[in-house]
Amino acid sequence: MKANRAEIERALDAPPPHIRFFLLYGPDEAESRSLAQRLERAMGPEAERIDLDGAALKSDPARLADEAASISLFGGKRHIRLTVTGDECLSAIEGLLDAEAAGNPVVILAGALRPTSALLKRALADPAALACISYALDAEKAAPLAAAMARELGVRLDMDAARQLAQAAANDRALMAREVEKLALYLDAAPDRPATADTVALDAIGAGEGEAELSRLVDAVLGGSPGEAAREIAQLSEQGVAGIPAIRALAKRVQLLVRLARQMGDSGNARAVVEAQGKAIFWKEKAGVERQLKRWSSERLATLADRLLAAERAIKSPASPGDIMADAEMITIARAAQRAR
């Protein structure tokens, strides 16, 4: 069944016994992870969490239902977190829904799913499932959220500063959280010793500088410049920015291009589509977005979006080479874009 934000929050805070799994999906993966944390808090600090991925369940579909029905070794609570990239876990989900008993709640983090996804359709149709989409933040909602994040760490942000912080982080929740943490450290702020931050403080911590550098990397990769991409990767690595943040920045741009490609249709007027977005696209990035929209077809963008989601999952796996895999993936994409000229 489809759930809105309030409904999914209530259900995760007190899992109904008839709900077999919660599907958290959409372009804002940071928000989906935040929702998943609500279930973890509800289960309590002593609860056992079982982490599974789509690849494991594809080879052993029955495992999910078994884990959902199993009792903890020490008799405590258990819950299951499943991370997938698409429909590879569908057989496991069918088994979970058909099982006689499934006492342990399951949360599925699925990222961006297409409307045609079999997993999404199954979750929306079954009363034993709740599905909630997390949309990317727009500028109107990002600034108040930045201010709220800051308050939790003892930082008071006026709305001008909150807007600047949100814009510097490209309205990305995870990046906003990182900038707020930097602010709190800079001001030595805490809930019991609050401090006020203004735009001067934001400039002092260099809010958004990392996002700008990631934007240069994204432009090099999607623009078909592998040599430039390699240089940007090396510079970011020296600053401690690599791997997952870079892949996510690239995936975020690809998601934007997928949406714009749909709007462009057969007209081929990339400039008109980009300009129509107004301030939703940072003015410095508009030229790059327009060039990339002309270079990448809708079909190739959809394939690339799936590939980046799979790459992030692979990078997170225990045996992964991590940042090296991310770097190689981005260079491969840059070379593919170069051949598309």
N, C-alpha and C positions, 0 to 999 in steps of 0.2 A: 504494500500500500504506500501511497505517496504521503509524506509527512512534511509539514512546514517546520520552521526553526523552533518554534515554541513546543510543538508536538514531539519533535525528536529529542529535545532537551529533557522534557518530562519523562519520556520513555527511557532514556539513557540513565537518568538519575534514579529511576526506580523501574528496572526492567520488568515488563509484564511477562508472566509465565508463558503466555501463548505465542510470544514473538520468538521465532527461531533465530533470526539474524537481522542486523541493521546494516543497510548499505549506505555508506557515506561516499559520495562521488561529486565530481564537478571540477572546474578549473582551479578553485582555491583549495589546494590540498592542505595548506597550513590550517585552514578553518576545519576541514574534515578531521585532521589529527587532533585539533582542539576539542572537537565534539567527542572523539573516541576517548579522550582523557576523562570525560565526564563519567563514562561507564567504569573506567578504572578506579576513579575516586569512589563511586557508588559501591563497588565490590569490596573496597577496603584495602589497607596496606598489606594485609596478610594473605590476600587472595593470590592464587597462582594464575599467571598469564601464559597462555600457549600461543606462540607466534608461528604462523604458517604462511606459505606463499603459494601462488597459483601453480608454479612448476611442480611443487611437491604433491599437490592434490591432483594434478593432471595424471600423474603416474600412479597415484593411490587414492582414488575418489572416495573410498569408504572411510578414510581416516577422519574426515571432518565430522561425520555423524558419530563415529566412535569417540572422538575427543569430546564432543558436545554432550555425550551421555555418560562419560567417565566420571568417577568420583576421585577427588584428590587423594593422594597417598596419605596425607595427614588429616583428611576429613574436612578441610576448609573449602572455601569457595574457589571456583575456577571460572575463567572466561577466556575466550579465544579471539585473537586478532589475526585477520587474514588480509594479506596485501596482494592485490592482483593487478594485472595490466589490461585485462579484457575479459573474455568469456572462457578462459581456460579452466575455470573452476566450476563450470555449469553442472557437470555430472555430479560433483561433490555436493553442490547446493541442492540438486534434486534429491540426492540421498538423504541430506539433512532434513528436508521438508517431508519426506516420506517416512522418516524414522518414527518408531513408536514413542520414543522418549528422547528429549534433548534438553536437559536441565541447565546446561551451561551456555550463557549468551554468547553470540558470535557477532563481532563487528568486522565488516569488510571495508577496507580502504581501497577504492578503485580508481581514483583520479578522474580524469575526463573520460566519459563514456559517450559513444555515439547513441543517438536515439534508437538506432536499429540493434543495439546490443541485446543479445538474448538474456544476459544476466540482468540487465536493467528491466527488461520487459517482465521477466519472471518475478522480480522483487516488487514491481508496481502492481502486479496482478494478484499476488498471494496475500491473504490476510495474516499470514504468519510471518510476514516480513515488513519492515519499515524502510523506506528509501528517502533520503534527503539530499538535495543538491546544494553545493556551496558555490555560489557565484563569485567571480572576482569583484573586488571592491571598486566602486566608483569614487570620484573625488569627494562627492557630497557626504558619503558615509565614512571615508577613510580618516578625515581630520578628527571627527569626534571619537573615533576608535583610538587614534593615536593619543589623544588627550586622556582617554580612559586607561590605556596601557600605562601611560606615564604616572597617573595618580596611584596605581597599584604599587609603584616603586618609589613613591614619595616625591615625584616631580610634578610641579604645577606648570602646565602649558597653557598660554593664552591661545585663542583660536588662530591668530596669525602664525604663531610658532607651530601650532599643530598642523596647519595647512602646509607650511614649508617642509616640515618633517615628512608628512604623508607624500608630498610631491617628490621629495628627494628619494623616497623609498619606492617610487612608482606605484603607490597604493598597495604594496605587497605586505601582508600581515607579518610574515617572517622577518622581512627587512626592517619594518617599522619596529618590531620588538627588539631587534639588534641595535637600532639607533637609540631607542629609549634606554636600553641598558648602558650604552655608552654615555648618554646624558647623565644618568644616575651616578655613574662612576666619576664623571668629570665634576659634578656638583657635590659629590659625597652625600647624596640624598638617600633617604630611606623612609619607610612609612612613619617611623617615630621621629624623624628629623627632616621634614619636607623642605624642599628648596624650589625656587621659581626659575624656570628656564625661558629665555627669550630667543629671538632670532640670532642675537650675538653669540649665545652659547651654542646654538646649532652650527654656526659658522666655525666656531672654535673646535668642535669635534669633527668637522669635515663631513657633516651629514650628507649622505648621498653620493660621496665621491666613489665609493666602491661600486654603486649602481651604474655611474657614468662609465667606469672602466669596463664593467660587464657589458654595457651597451656597445662599446667599441668592439669587444670580442664577438658579440652576437652579429654585428654588422659584417665583420670580417668572415665569419663562418658562413652565414647565409648569403653573403655577397660573392662568394667564390674566390676568396683570397687566402689560400692555405698558409702562405708564408707570413702574412700579416697576422693570421690567427695564431700561428705558433709563437710569434713575438708577444702577442697579448697574453697568451697562456703563461709564458715564462714570467712576464711582469707581474701578473696577478698571483702566480705561485709564490713569488718573493714576498708578496704582501699577505700571504696566508689565505688567499681566496682561490679555491680550486675545487675540482671534483663536482659534488652535488650542487653547490650554488651556481656554478657555471652552466651545468646541464639544465637546471631549473630556469635560469634566465633565458636560455635558448628556447626551452619548451614554451615559456610564456610568450615570447615573440611569435613562435610558430602558431600558437593558439590564436593570437591576434590576427595573423595572416590568414588562417583558416576562416575566421569570421568575415574578414574583409573580402576574401575571395568569393564567398557566397554572395555578398552584397554586390560585388562587381559583375558577377554572372558572365554573360557573353559580351558585355559592352566593351571590355578591355580598357576602360577609363580608370586606371589605377589612381591617377592624381585626384580625380573628383571624389573617389571613395575615401581616400586618405584625408582630404581637406574637409569632407563632411563630418569627420569625427571631432573636429574642433579641438578643444583643449584635452580631450581624452587621450590624445597622442602628444607627447612632449614635442615642442616645435623643433628641437634639435634632431629628433629621430625621424621626422616625417619624410625627409628625402630618402633615407635608408629604407624605411618601410615601403615607400613607393617603388624603389628599385627591386626590392625583394618580391613584392607582389607581382611584378612583371616577370621575374625570373622563374618563380615556382608555380606550377599548376596546382589546381585544387586537389587532384589525385595524389600528386607527389607530397603536398603538404600534409594530407591525411596520413599517408604512409610514414612521413617523418615524425608526426606527432606520436604515432604508435611506437615508433622506434625509440624515441627519446624517453617515453614512459618505461619501456622495457629496459633501456640502458640504465635508468636510475635504479630500477629494481636489482639489476645485475650488479651494479656498483655497490649496493648495500649488502649483497650476499657475503657470508663469512669468508669464502675463498677468493673473493674478488681482489684484483690488484688496485682497486680504488681509483685514486686520481689519475693513474696511468691509463686506465681504461677510459675514463672520461676524456682525457686529452686526445687519445687515439680516435675516439668516436667523433669528436669535434673536427679533427683534421680530415677524417674520412668524409664527413658531411660537406666541409669546405671544398674538397676536391670534386665531390659530386656536383656541387653548385657551379664550380669552375667549368666543368664539362658541359654544363647546360647553356653556356653562352652561345 
